[in-house]
């Protein structure tokens, strides 16, 4: 009976992988270890299993290792088209035109408008509190996690500057973004048996989501690229994540299905919607006493966040521990769909007695990010 249940779960995950038409928001990077390793974490990382694959709670090195993450923080910002600078330059040129309505100043305003059309600005981040109790037999965790994303796009259209003394601006800056607060618990259990069930585990996240969607437009003359979080619509949903991990000695396979219960939410009062729904990621890793090398791949194409590109990430990360108290991390992440540039990352973790400190940074031609985390082991 147990074999049939596990087989049914695997079939269900396989069907989910083939459901390419069902799109959701990007998978995301929510812990500092993953942030320093290019976003990987589906096949290794017991402490942060809740965010990447709850089944990993069973792979802790110690028989029992309580871990409190309080807090973890991260922010990313990308302005690949230099919208913030171009918007500021336009508004300064428009101020000069108002003060001195000449043809030269009018042409300067038109030039600034023309180079902005379609420019994109993006930012996002996350904060989390986590108590994890990994173990080889039965494991659990409880967490509170919030994450957000915001995008802005310049829409240049039908500006009438034929009379420099009375310019009429019709262009807009359009905003789309969201913030999600998750409250959840995790549970994981090793599966006993022979053959393919040996050294295998399954894990679950049960969570409640509070969702805010932001969507509005601003007159380009006074607009700012960063989002105003006072303009939103709200909703709530219950959701479930399922993870599997299979160990072959130093080799590990992981599979994570997030947000199995799809939900649709609105970007403010715009009528536009976004989905929080199924995401599927696979991981393959080598893990020895000092070294981790892991590859992760999104098995589904994920919906764009706001005006950003759709994503299907391929990530490669490594971790090396020259001493037990020091972890050095590096990684690279590439979007296999869309036109986003790949991002490289570096990270470091320190353990001083019961205290752990982690930091990571990422960089691409289009976006930079920084993450930090304080943890306690007891």
DOVEXZA-903946 format. One line per field, with one value per residue (C-alpha): residue number from 1; residue in three letters; x, y negated, z negated. Coordinates in steps of 0.02 Angstrom, whole numbers, plus 50000, padded with zeros to 5 digits. Layout:
% residues N
seq <- NUM,... $
type <- ALA,... $
px <- X,... $
py <- Y,... $
pz <- Z,... $
END
This chain:
% residues 378
seq <- 1,2,3,4,5,6,7,8,9,10,11,12,13,14,15,16,17,18,19,20,21,22,23,24,25,26,27,28,29,30,31,32,33,34,35,36,37,38,39,40,41,42,43,44,45,46,47,48,49,50,51,52,53,54,55,56,57,58,59,60,61,62,63,64,65,66,67,68,69,70,71,72,73,74,75,76,77,78,79,80,81,82,83,84,85,86,87,88,89,90,91,92,93,94,95,96,97,98,99,100,101,102,103,104,105,106,107,108,109,110,111,112,113,114,115,116,117,118,119,120,121,122,123,124,125,126,127,128,129,130,131,132,133,134,135,136,137,138,139,140,141,142,143,144,145,146,147,148,149,150,151,152,153,154,155,156,157,158,159,160,161,162,163,164,165,166,167,168,169,170,171,172,173,174,175,176,177,178,179,180,181,182,183,184,185,186,187,188,189,190,191,192,193,194,195,196,197,198,199,200,201,202,203,204,205,206,207,208,209,210,211,212,213,214,215,216,217,218,219,220,221,222,223,224,225,226,227,228,229,230,231,232,233,234,235,236,237,238,239,240,241,242,243,244,245,246,247,248,249,250,251,252,253,254,255,256,257,258,259,260,261,262,263,264,265,266,267,268,269,270,271,272,273,274,275,276,277,278,279,280,281,282,283,284,285,286,287,288,289,290,291,292,293,294,295,296,297,298,299,300,301,302,303,304,305,306,307,308,309,310,311,312,313,314,315,316,317,318,319,320,321,322,323,324,325,326,327,328,329,330,331,332,333,334,335,336,337,338,339,340,341,342,343,344,345,346,347,348,349,350,351,352,353,354,355,356,357,358,359,360,361,362,363,364,365,366,367,368,369,370,371,372,373,374,375,376,377,378 $
type <- UNK,UNK,UNK,UNK,UNK,UNK,UNK,UNK,UNK,UNK,UNK,UNK,UNK,UNK,UNK,UNK,UNK,UNK,UNK,UNK,UNK,UNK,UNK,UNK,UNK,UNK,UNK,UNK,UNK,UNK,UNK,UNK,UNK,UNK,UNK,UNK,UNK,UNK,UNK,UNK,UNK,UNK,UNK,UNK,UNK,UNK,UNK,UNK,UNK,UNK,UNK,UNK,UNK,UNK,UNK,UNK,UNK,UNK,UNK,UNK,UNK,UNK,UNK,UNK,UNK,UNK,UNK,UNK,UNK,UNK,UNK,UNK,UNK,UNK,UNK,UNK,UNK,UNK,UNK,UNK,UNK,UNK,UNK,UNK,UNK,UNK,UNK,UNK,UNK,UNK,UNK,UNK,UNK,UNK,UNK,UNK,UNK,UNK,UNK,UNK,UNK,UNK,UNK,UNK,UNK,UNK,UNK,UNK,UNK,UNK,UNK,UNK,UNK,UNK,UNK,UNK,UNK,UNK,UNK,UNK,UNK,UNK,UNK,UNK,UNK,UNK,UNK,UNK,UNK,UNK,UNK,UNK,UNK,UNK,UNK,UNK,UNK,UNK,UNK,UNK,UNK,UNK,UNK,UNK,UNK,UNK,UNK,UNK,UNK,UNK,UNK,UNK,UNK,UNK,UNK,UNK,UNK,UNK,UNK,UNK,UNK,UNK,UNK,UNK,UNK,UNK,UNK,UNK,UNK,UNK,UNK,UNK,UNK,UNK,UNK,UNK,UNK,UNK,UNK,UNK,UNK,UNK,UNK,UNK,UNK,UNK,UNK,UNK,UNK,UNK,UNK,UNK,UNK,UNK,UNK,UNK,UNK,UNK,UNK,UNK,UNK,UNK,UNK,UNK,UNK,UNK,UNK,UNK,UNK,UNK,UNK,UNK,UNK,UNK,UNK,UNK,UNK,UNK,UNK,UNK,UNK,UNK,UNK,UNK,UNK,UNK,UNK,UNK,UNK,UNK,UNK,UNK,UNK,UNK,UNK,UNK,UNK,UNK,UNK,UNK,UNK,UNK,UNK,UNK,UNK,UNK,UNK,UNK,UNK,UNK,UNK,UNK,UNK,UNK,UNK,UNK,UNK,UNK,UNK,UNK,UNK,UNK,UNK,UNK,UNK,UNK,UNK,UNK,UNK,UNK,UNK,UNK,UNK,UNK,UNK,UNK,UNK,UNK,UNK,UNK,UNK,UNK,UNK,UNK,UNK,UNK,UNK,UNK,UNK,UNK,UNK,UNK,UNK,UNK,UNK,UNK,UNK,UNK,UNK,UNK,UNK,UNK,UNK,UNK,UNK,UNK,UNK,UNK,UNK,UNK,UNK,UNK,UNK,UNK,UNK,UNK,UNK,UNK,UNK,UNK,UNK,UNK,UNK,UNK,UNK,UNK,UNK,UNK,UNK,UNK,UNK,UNK,UNK,UNK,UNK,UNK,UNK,UNK,UNK,UNK,UNK,UNK,UNK,UNK,UNK,UNK,UNK,UNK,UNK,UNK,UNK,UNK,UNK,UNK,UNK,UNK,UNK,UNK,UNK,UNK,UNK,UNK,UNK,UNK,UNK,UNK,UNK,UNK,UNK,UNK,UNK,UNK,UNK,UNK,UNK,UNK,UNK,UNK $
px <- 50000,50141,50229,50071,50051,50230,50212,50054,50143,50284,50160,50070,50232,50272,50104,50134,50299,50208,50078,50171,50016,49998,50113,50155,50270,50459,50524,50626,50780,50731,50882,51059,51142,51045,51077,51265,51253,51160,50989,51014,50947,50825,50949,51053,51033,50935,50924,50837,50732,50567,50606,50680,50626,50550,50607,50785,50743,50782,50960,51033,51209,51161,51026,50942,50993,50872,50902,50825,50842,50799,50800,50847,50838,50872,50845,50870,50863,50877,50869,50935,50863,50914,50733,50767,50903,50809,50650,50745,50830,50663,50583,50729,50714,50526,50562,50678,50544,50417,50539,50597,50477,50595,50603,50775,50708,50554,50663,50766,50608,50552,50723,50714,50540,50587,50728,50617,50481,50467,50603,50586,50631,50623,50652,50609,50655,50612,50614,50595,50592,50615,50627,50686,50704,50793,50817,50841,50673,50541,50573,50475,50484,50378,50405,50343,50402,50365,50424,50385,50418,50384,50407,50383,50371,50376,50232,50267,50117,50035,50126,50079,50221,50180,50154,50308,50214,50079,50151,50025,50093,49998,50140,50133,50237,50142,50169,50136,50192,50144,50185,50153,50156,50168,50134,50170,50231,50341,50352,50464,50491,50615,50542,50600,50614,50725,50765,50716,50635,50800,50871,50718,50615,50458,50413,50268,50236,50062,50043,49922,49957,49906,49929,49932,49933,49987,49937,49919,49985,50065,50081,50258,50285,50282,50306,50435,50498,50479,50310,50185,50128,49976,49882,49836,49704,49715,49672,49712,49737,49788,49926,50035,50214,50279,50461,50554,50737,50831,51010,51139,51281,51367,51245,51072,50917,50782,50613,50509,50330,50274,50101,50002,49837,49833,49760,49736,49754,49731,49859,49762,49610,49686,49595,49764,49799,49944,49947,50023,50018,50117,50305,50419,50608,50730,50901,51053,51199,51364,51394,51548,51607,51682,51610,51440,51411,51229,51130,50947,50826,50649,50545,50409,50409,50358,50249,50333,50328,50240,50323,50477,50523,50456,50580,50645,50804,50957,51068,51238,51311,51453,51496,51666,51704,51891,51849,51689,51655,51677,51578,51628,51496,51482,51355,51282,51102,51039,50862,50831,50686,50675,50824,50887,51075,51146,51190,51344,51342,51461,51424,51501,51442,51522,51480,51541,51479,51289,51288,51290,51312,51284,51297,51284,51285,51235,51274,51224,51224,51041,51023,51115,51064,51120,51067,51108,51054,51074,51048,51060,51097,51050 $
py <- 50000,49879,49917,49877,49711,49659,49714,49612,49460,49480,49498,49342,49243,49309,49251,49082,49069,49094,48961,48825,48718,48697,48553,48472,48340,48375,48505,48378,48380,48367,48417,48351,48518,48534,48350,48380,48540,48476,48520,48708,48804,48938,49081,49018,48904,48977,48814,48722,48868,48776,48653,48775,48953,49003,49184,49123,49102,49288,49269,49175,49226,49235,49349,49193,49014,48874,48720,48547,48424,48252,48161,48184,48036,48008,47875,47871,47722,47712,47564,47638,47497,47359,47307,47218,47109,47079,47031,46909,46832,46812,46728,46608,46567,46540,46420,46321,46316,46250,46115,46072,46134,46133,46250,46311,46359,46439,46548,46600,46660,46758,46840,46894,46965,47064,47161,47216,47310,47488,47465,47586,47566,47709,47741,47874,47952,48068,48084,48243,48320,48508,48641,48807,48973,49087,49272,49438,49511,49376,49190,49028,48840,48685,48522,48349,48287,48132,48095,47960,47905,47743,47687,47523,47492,47331,47315,47169,47115,46963,46824,46655,46529,46431,46277,46266,46147,46276,46454,46595,46761,46922,47044,47149,47255,47419,47519,47702,47790,47904,47948,48121,48168,48355,48438,48623,48785,48920,49107,49240,49426,49553,49701,49873,50015,50100,50063,49892,49844,49857,49689,49596,49463,49361,49191,49069,48884,48833,48644,48500,48353,48171,48088,47904,47855,47682,47604,47423,47293,47123,46967,46972,46791,46833,47022,47123,47296,47370,47438,47357,47499,47402,47446,47630,47765,47912,48095,48254,48438,48605,48699,48855,48898,49076,49130,49293,49335,49494,49527,49637,49619,49454,49425,49350,49322,49198,49146,49001,48959,48790,48714,48863,48769,48633,48463,48304,48129,47953,47816,47683,47619,47639,47799,47882,48041,48151,48331,48415,48594,48752,48741,48891,48896,49043,49053,49167,49153,49224,49202,49255,49205,49041,49012,48989,48972,48954,48926,48869,48850,48782,48914,48787,48616,48489,48337,48167,48062,47903,47832,47941,48091,48267,48384,48561,48564,48675,48655,48722,48698,48758,48752,48790,48806,48794,48799,48849,48668,48590,48616,48535,48530,48485,48509,48459,48447,48432,48403,48524,48423,48236,48122,48098,48104,48240,48197,48248,48259,48277,48315,48358,48438,48432,48539,48476,48593,48592,48435,48435,48286,48296,48169,48176,48062,48084,47985,47981,47847,47816,47843,47845,47926,47939,48062,48081,48201,48232,48406,48505,48690,48783 $
pz <- 50000,49953,50117,50215,50123,50159,50339,50357,50288,50413,50556,50497,50495,50669,50734,50655,50748,50912,50874,50967,50990,50802,50759,50593,50525,50527,50404,50307,50195,50011,49904,49897,49933,50096,50138,50130,50234,50386,50318,50292,50142,50200,50169,50021,49870,49723,49625,49766,49828,49799,49939,50066,50027,49859,49881,49850,49666,49649,49716,49567,49520,49336,49268,49198,49238,49196,49300,49277,49419,49351,49465,49648,49767,49951,50083,50272,50387,50575,50693,50857,50963,50840,50818,50654,50731,50893,50800,50690,50843,50931,50781,50766,50952,50930,50786,50899,51034,50909,50853,51030,51167,51316,51465,51408,51237,51314,51428,51277,51189,51344,51356,51174,51200,51353,51268,51124,51217,51148,51016,50869,50685,50559,50376,50249,50084,49943,49753,49652,49478,49467,49333,49407,49317,49442,49404,49491,49438,49418,49444,49438,49455,49430,49522,49567,49735,49838,50014,50140,50317,50409,50589,50680,50867,50967,51091,51209,51313,51394,51301,51378,51368,51524,51414,51299,51185,51149,51161,51145,51079,51108,51069,50912,50795,50766,50606,50568,50409,50266,50087,50012,49827,49794,49626,49628,49553,49630,49597,49671,49648,49709,49802,49748,49871,49997,50179,50244,50077,49982,49923,49985,49897,49926,49854,49854,49822,49768,49778,49778,49894,49877,50047,50096,50280,50337,50502,50556,50678,50648,50754,50820,50771,50584,50582,50486,50537,50363,50315,50197,50085,50025,50184,50183,50184,50064,50055,49960,50001,49927,50017,50012,50064,50086,50096,50125,50100,50143,50086,50172,50049,50093,50237,50209,50315,50264,50332,50266,50316,50246,50233,50292,50270,50402,50361,50463,50391,50460,50485,50389,50483,50656,50703,50739,50642,50587,50529,50379,50436,50474,50492,50515,50491,50495,50417,50432,50312,50254,50068,49971,49798,49861,50035,50117,50304,50357,50517,50516,50661,50672,50759,50801,50881,50749,50777,50781,50624,50677,50834,50816,50922,50899,50815,50826,50723,50737,50583,50534,50361,50252,50067,49991,49805,49774,49588,49499,49450,49624,49785,49950,50087,50270,50407,50573,50632,50811,50873,51016,51083,51115,51135,50957,50929,50817,50637,50538,50348,50200,50019,49853,49691,49518,49367,49198,49063,49070,49182,49372,49488,49675,49815,50005,50155,50337,50493,50675,50809,50766,50579,50412,50249,50067,49931,49746,49611,49425,49356,49194,49179,49020 $
END
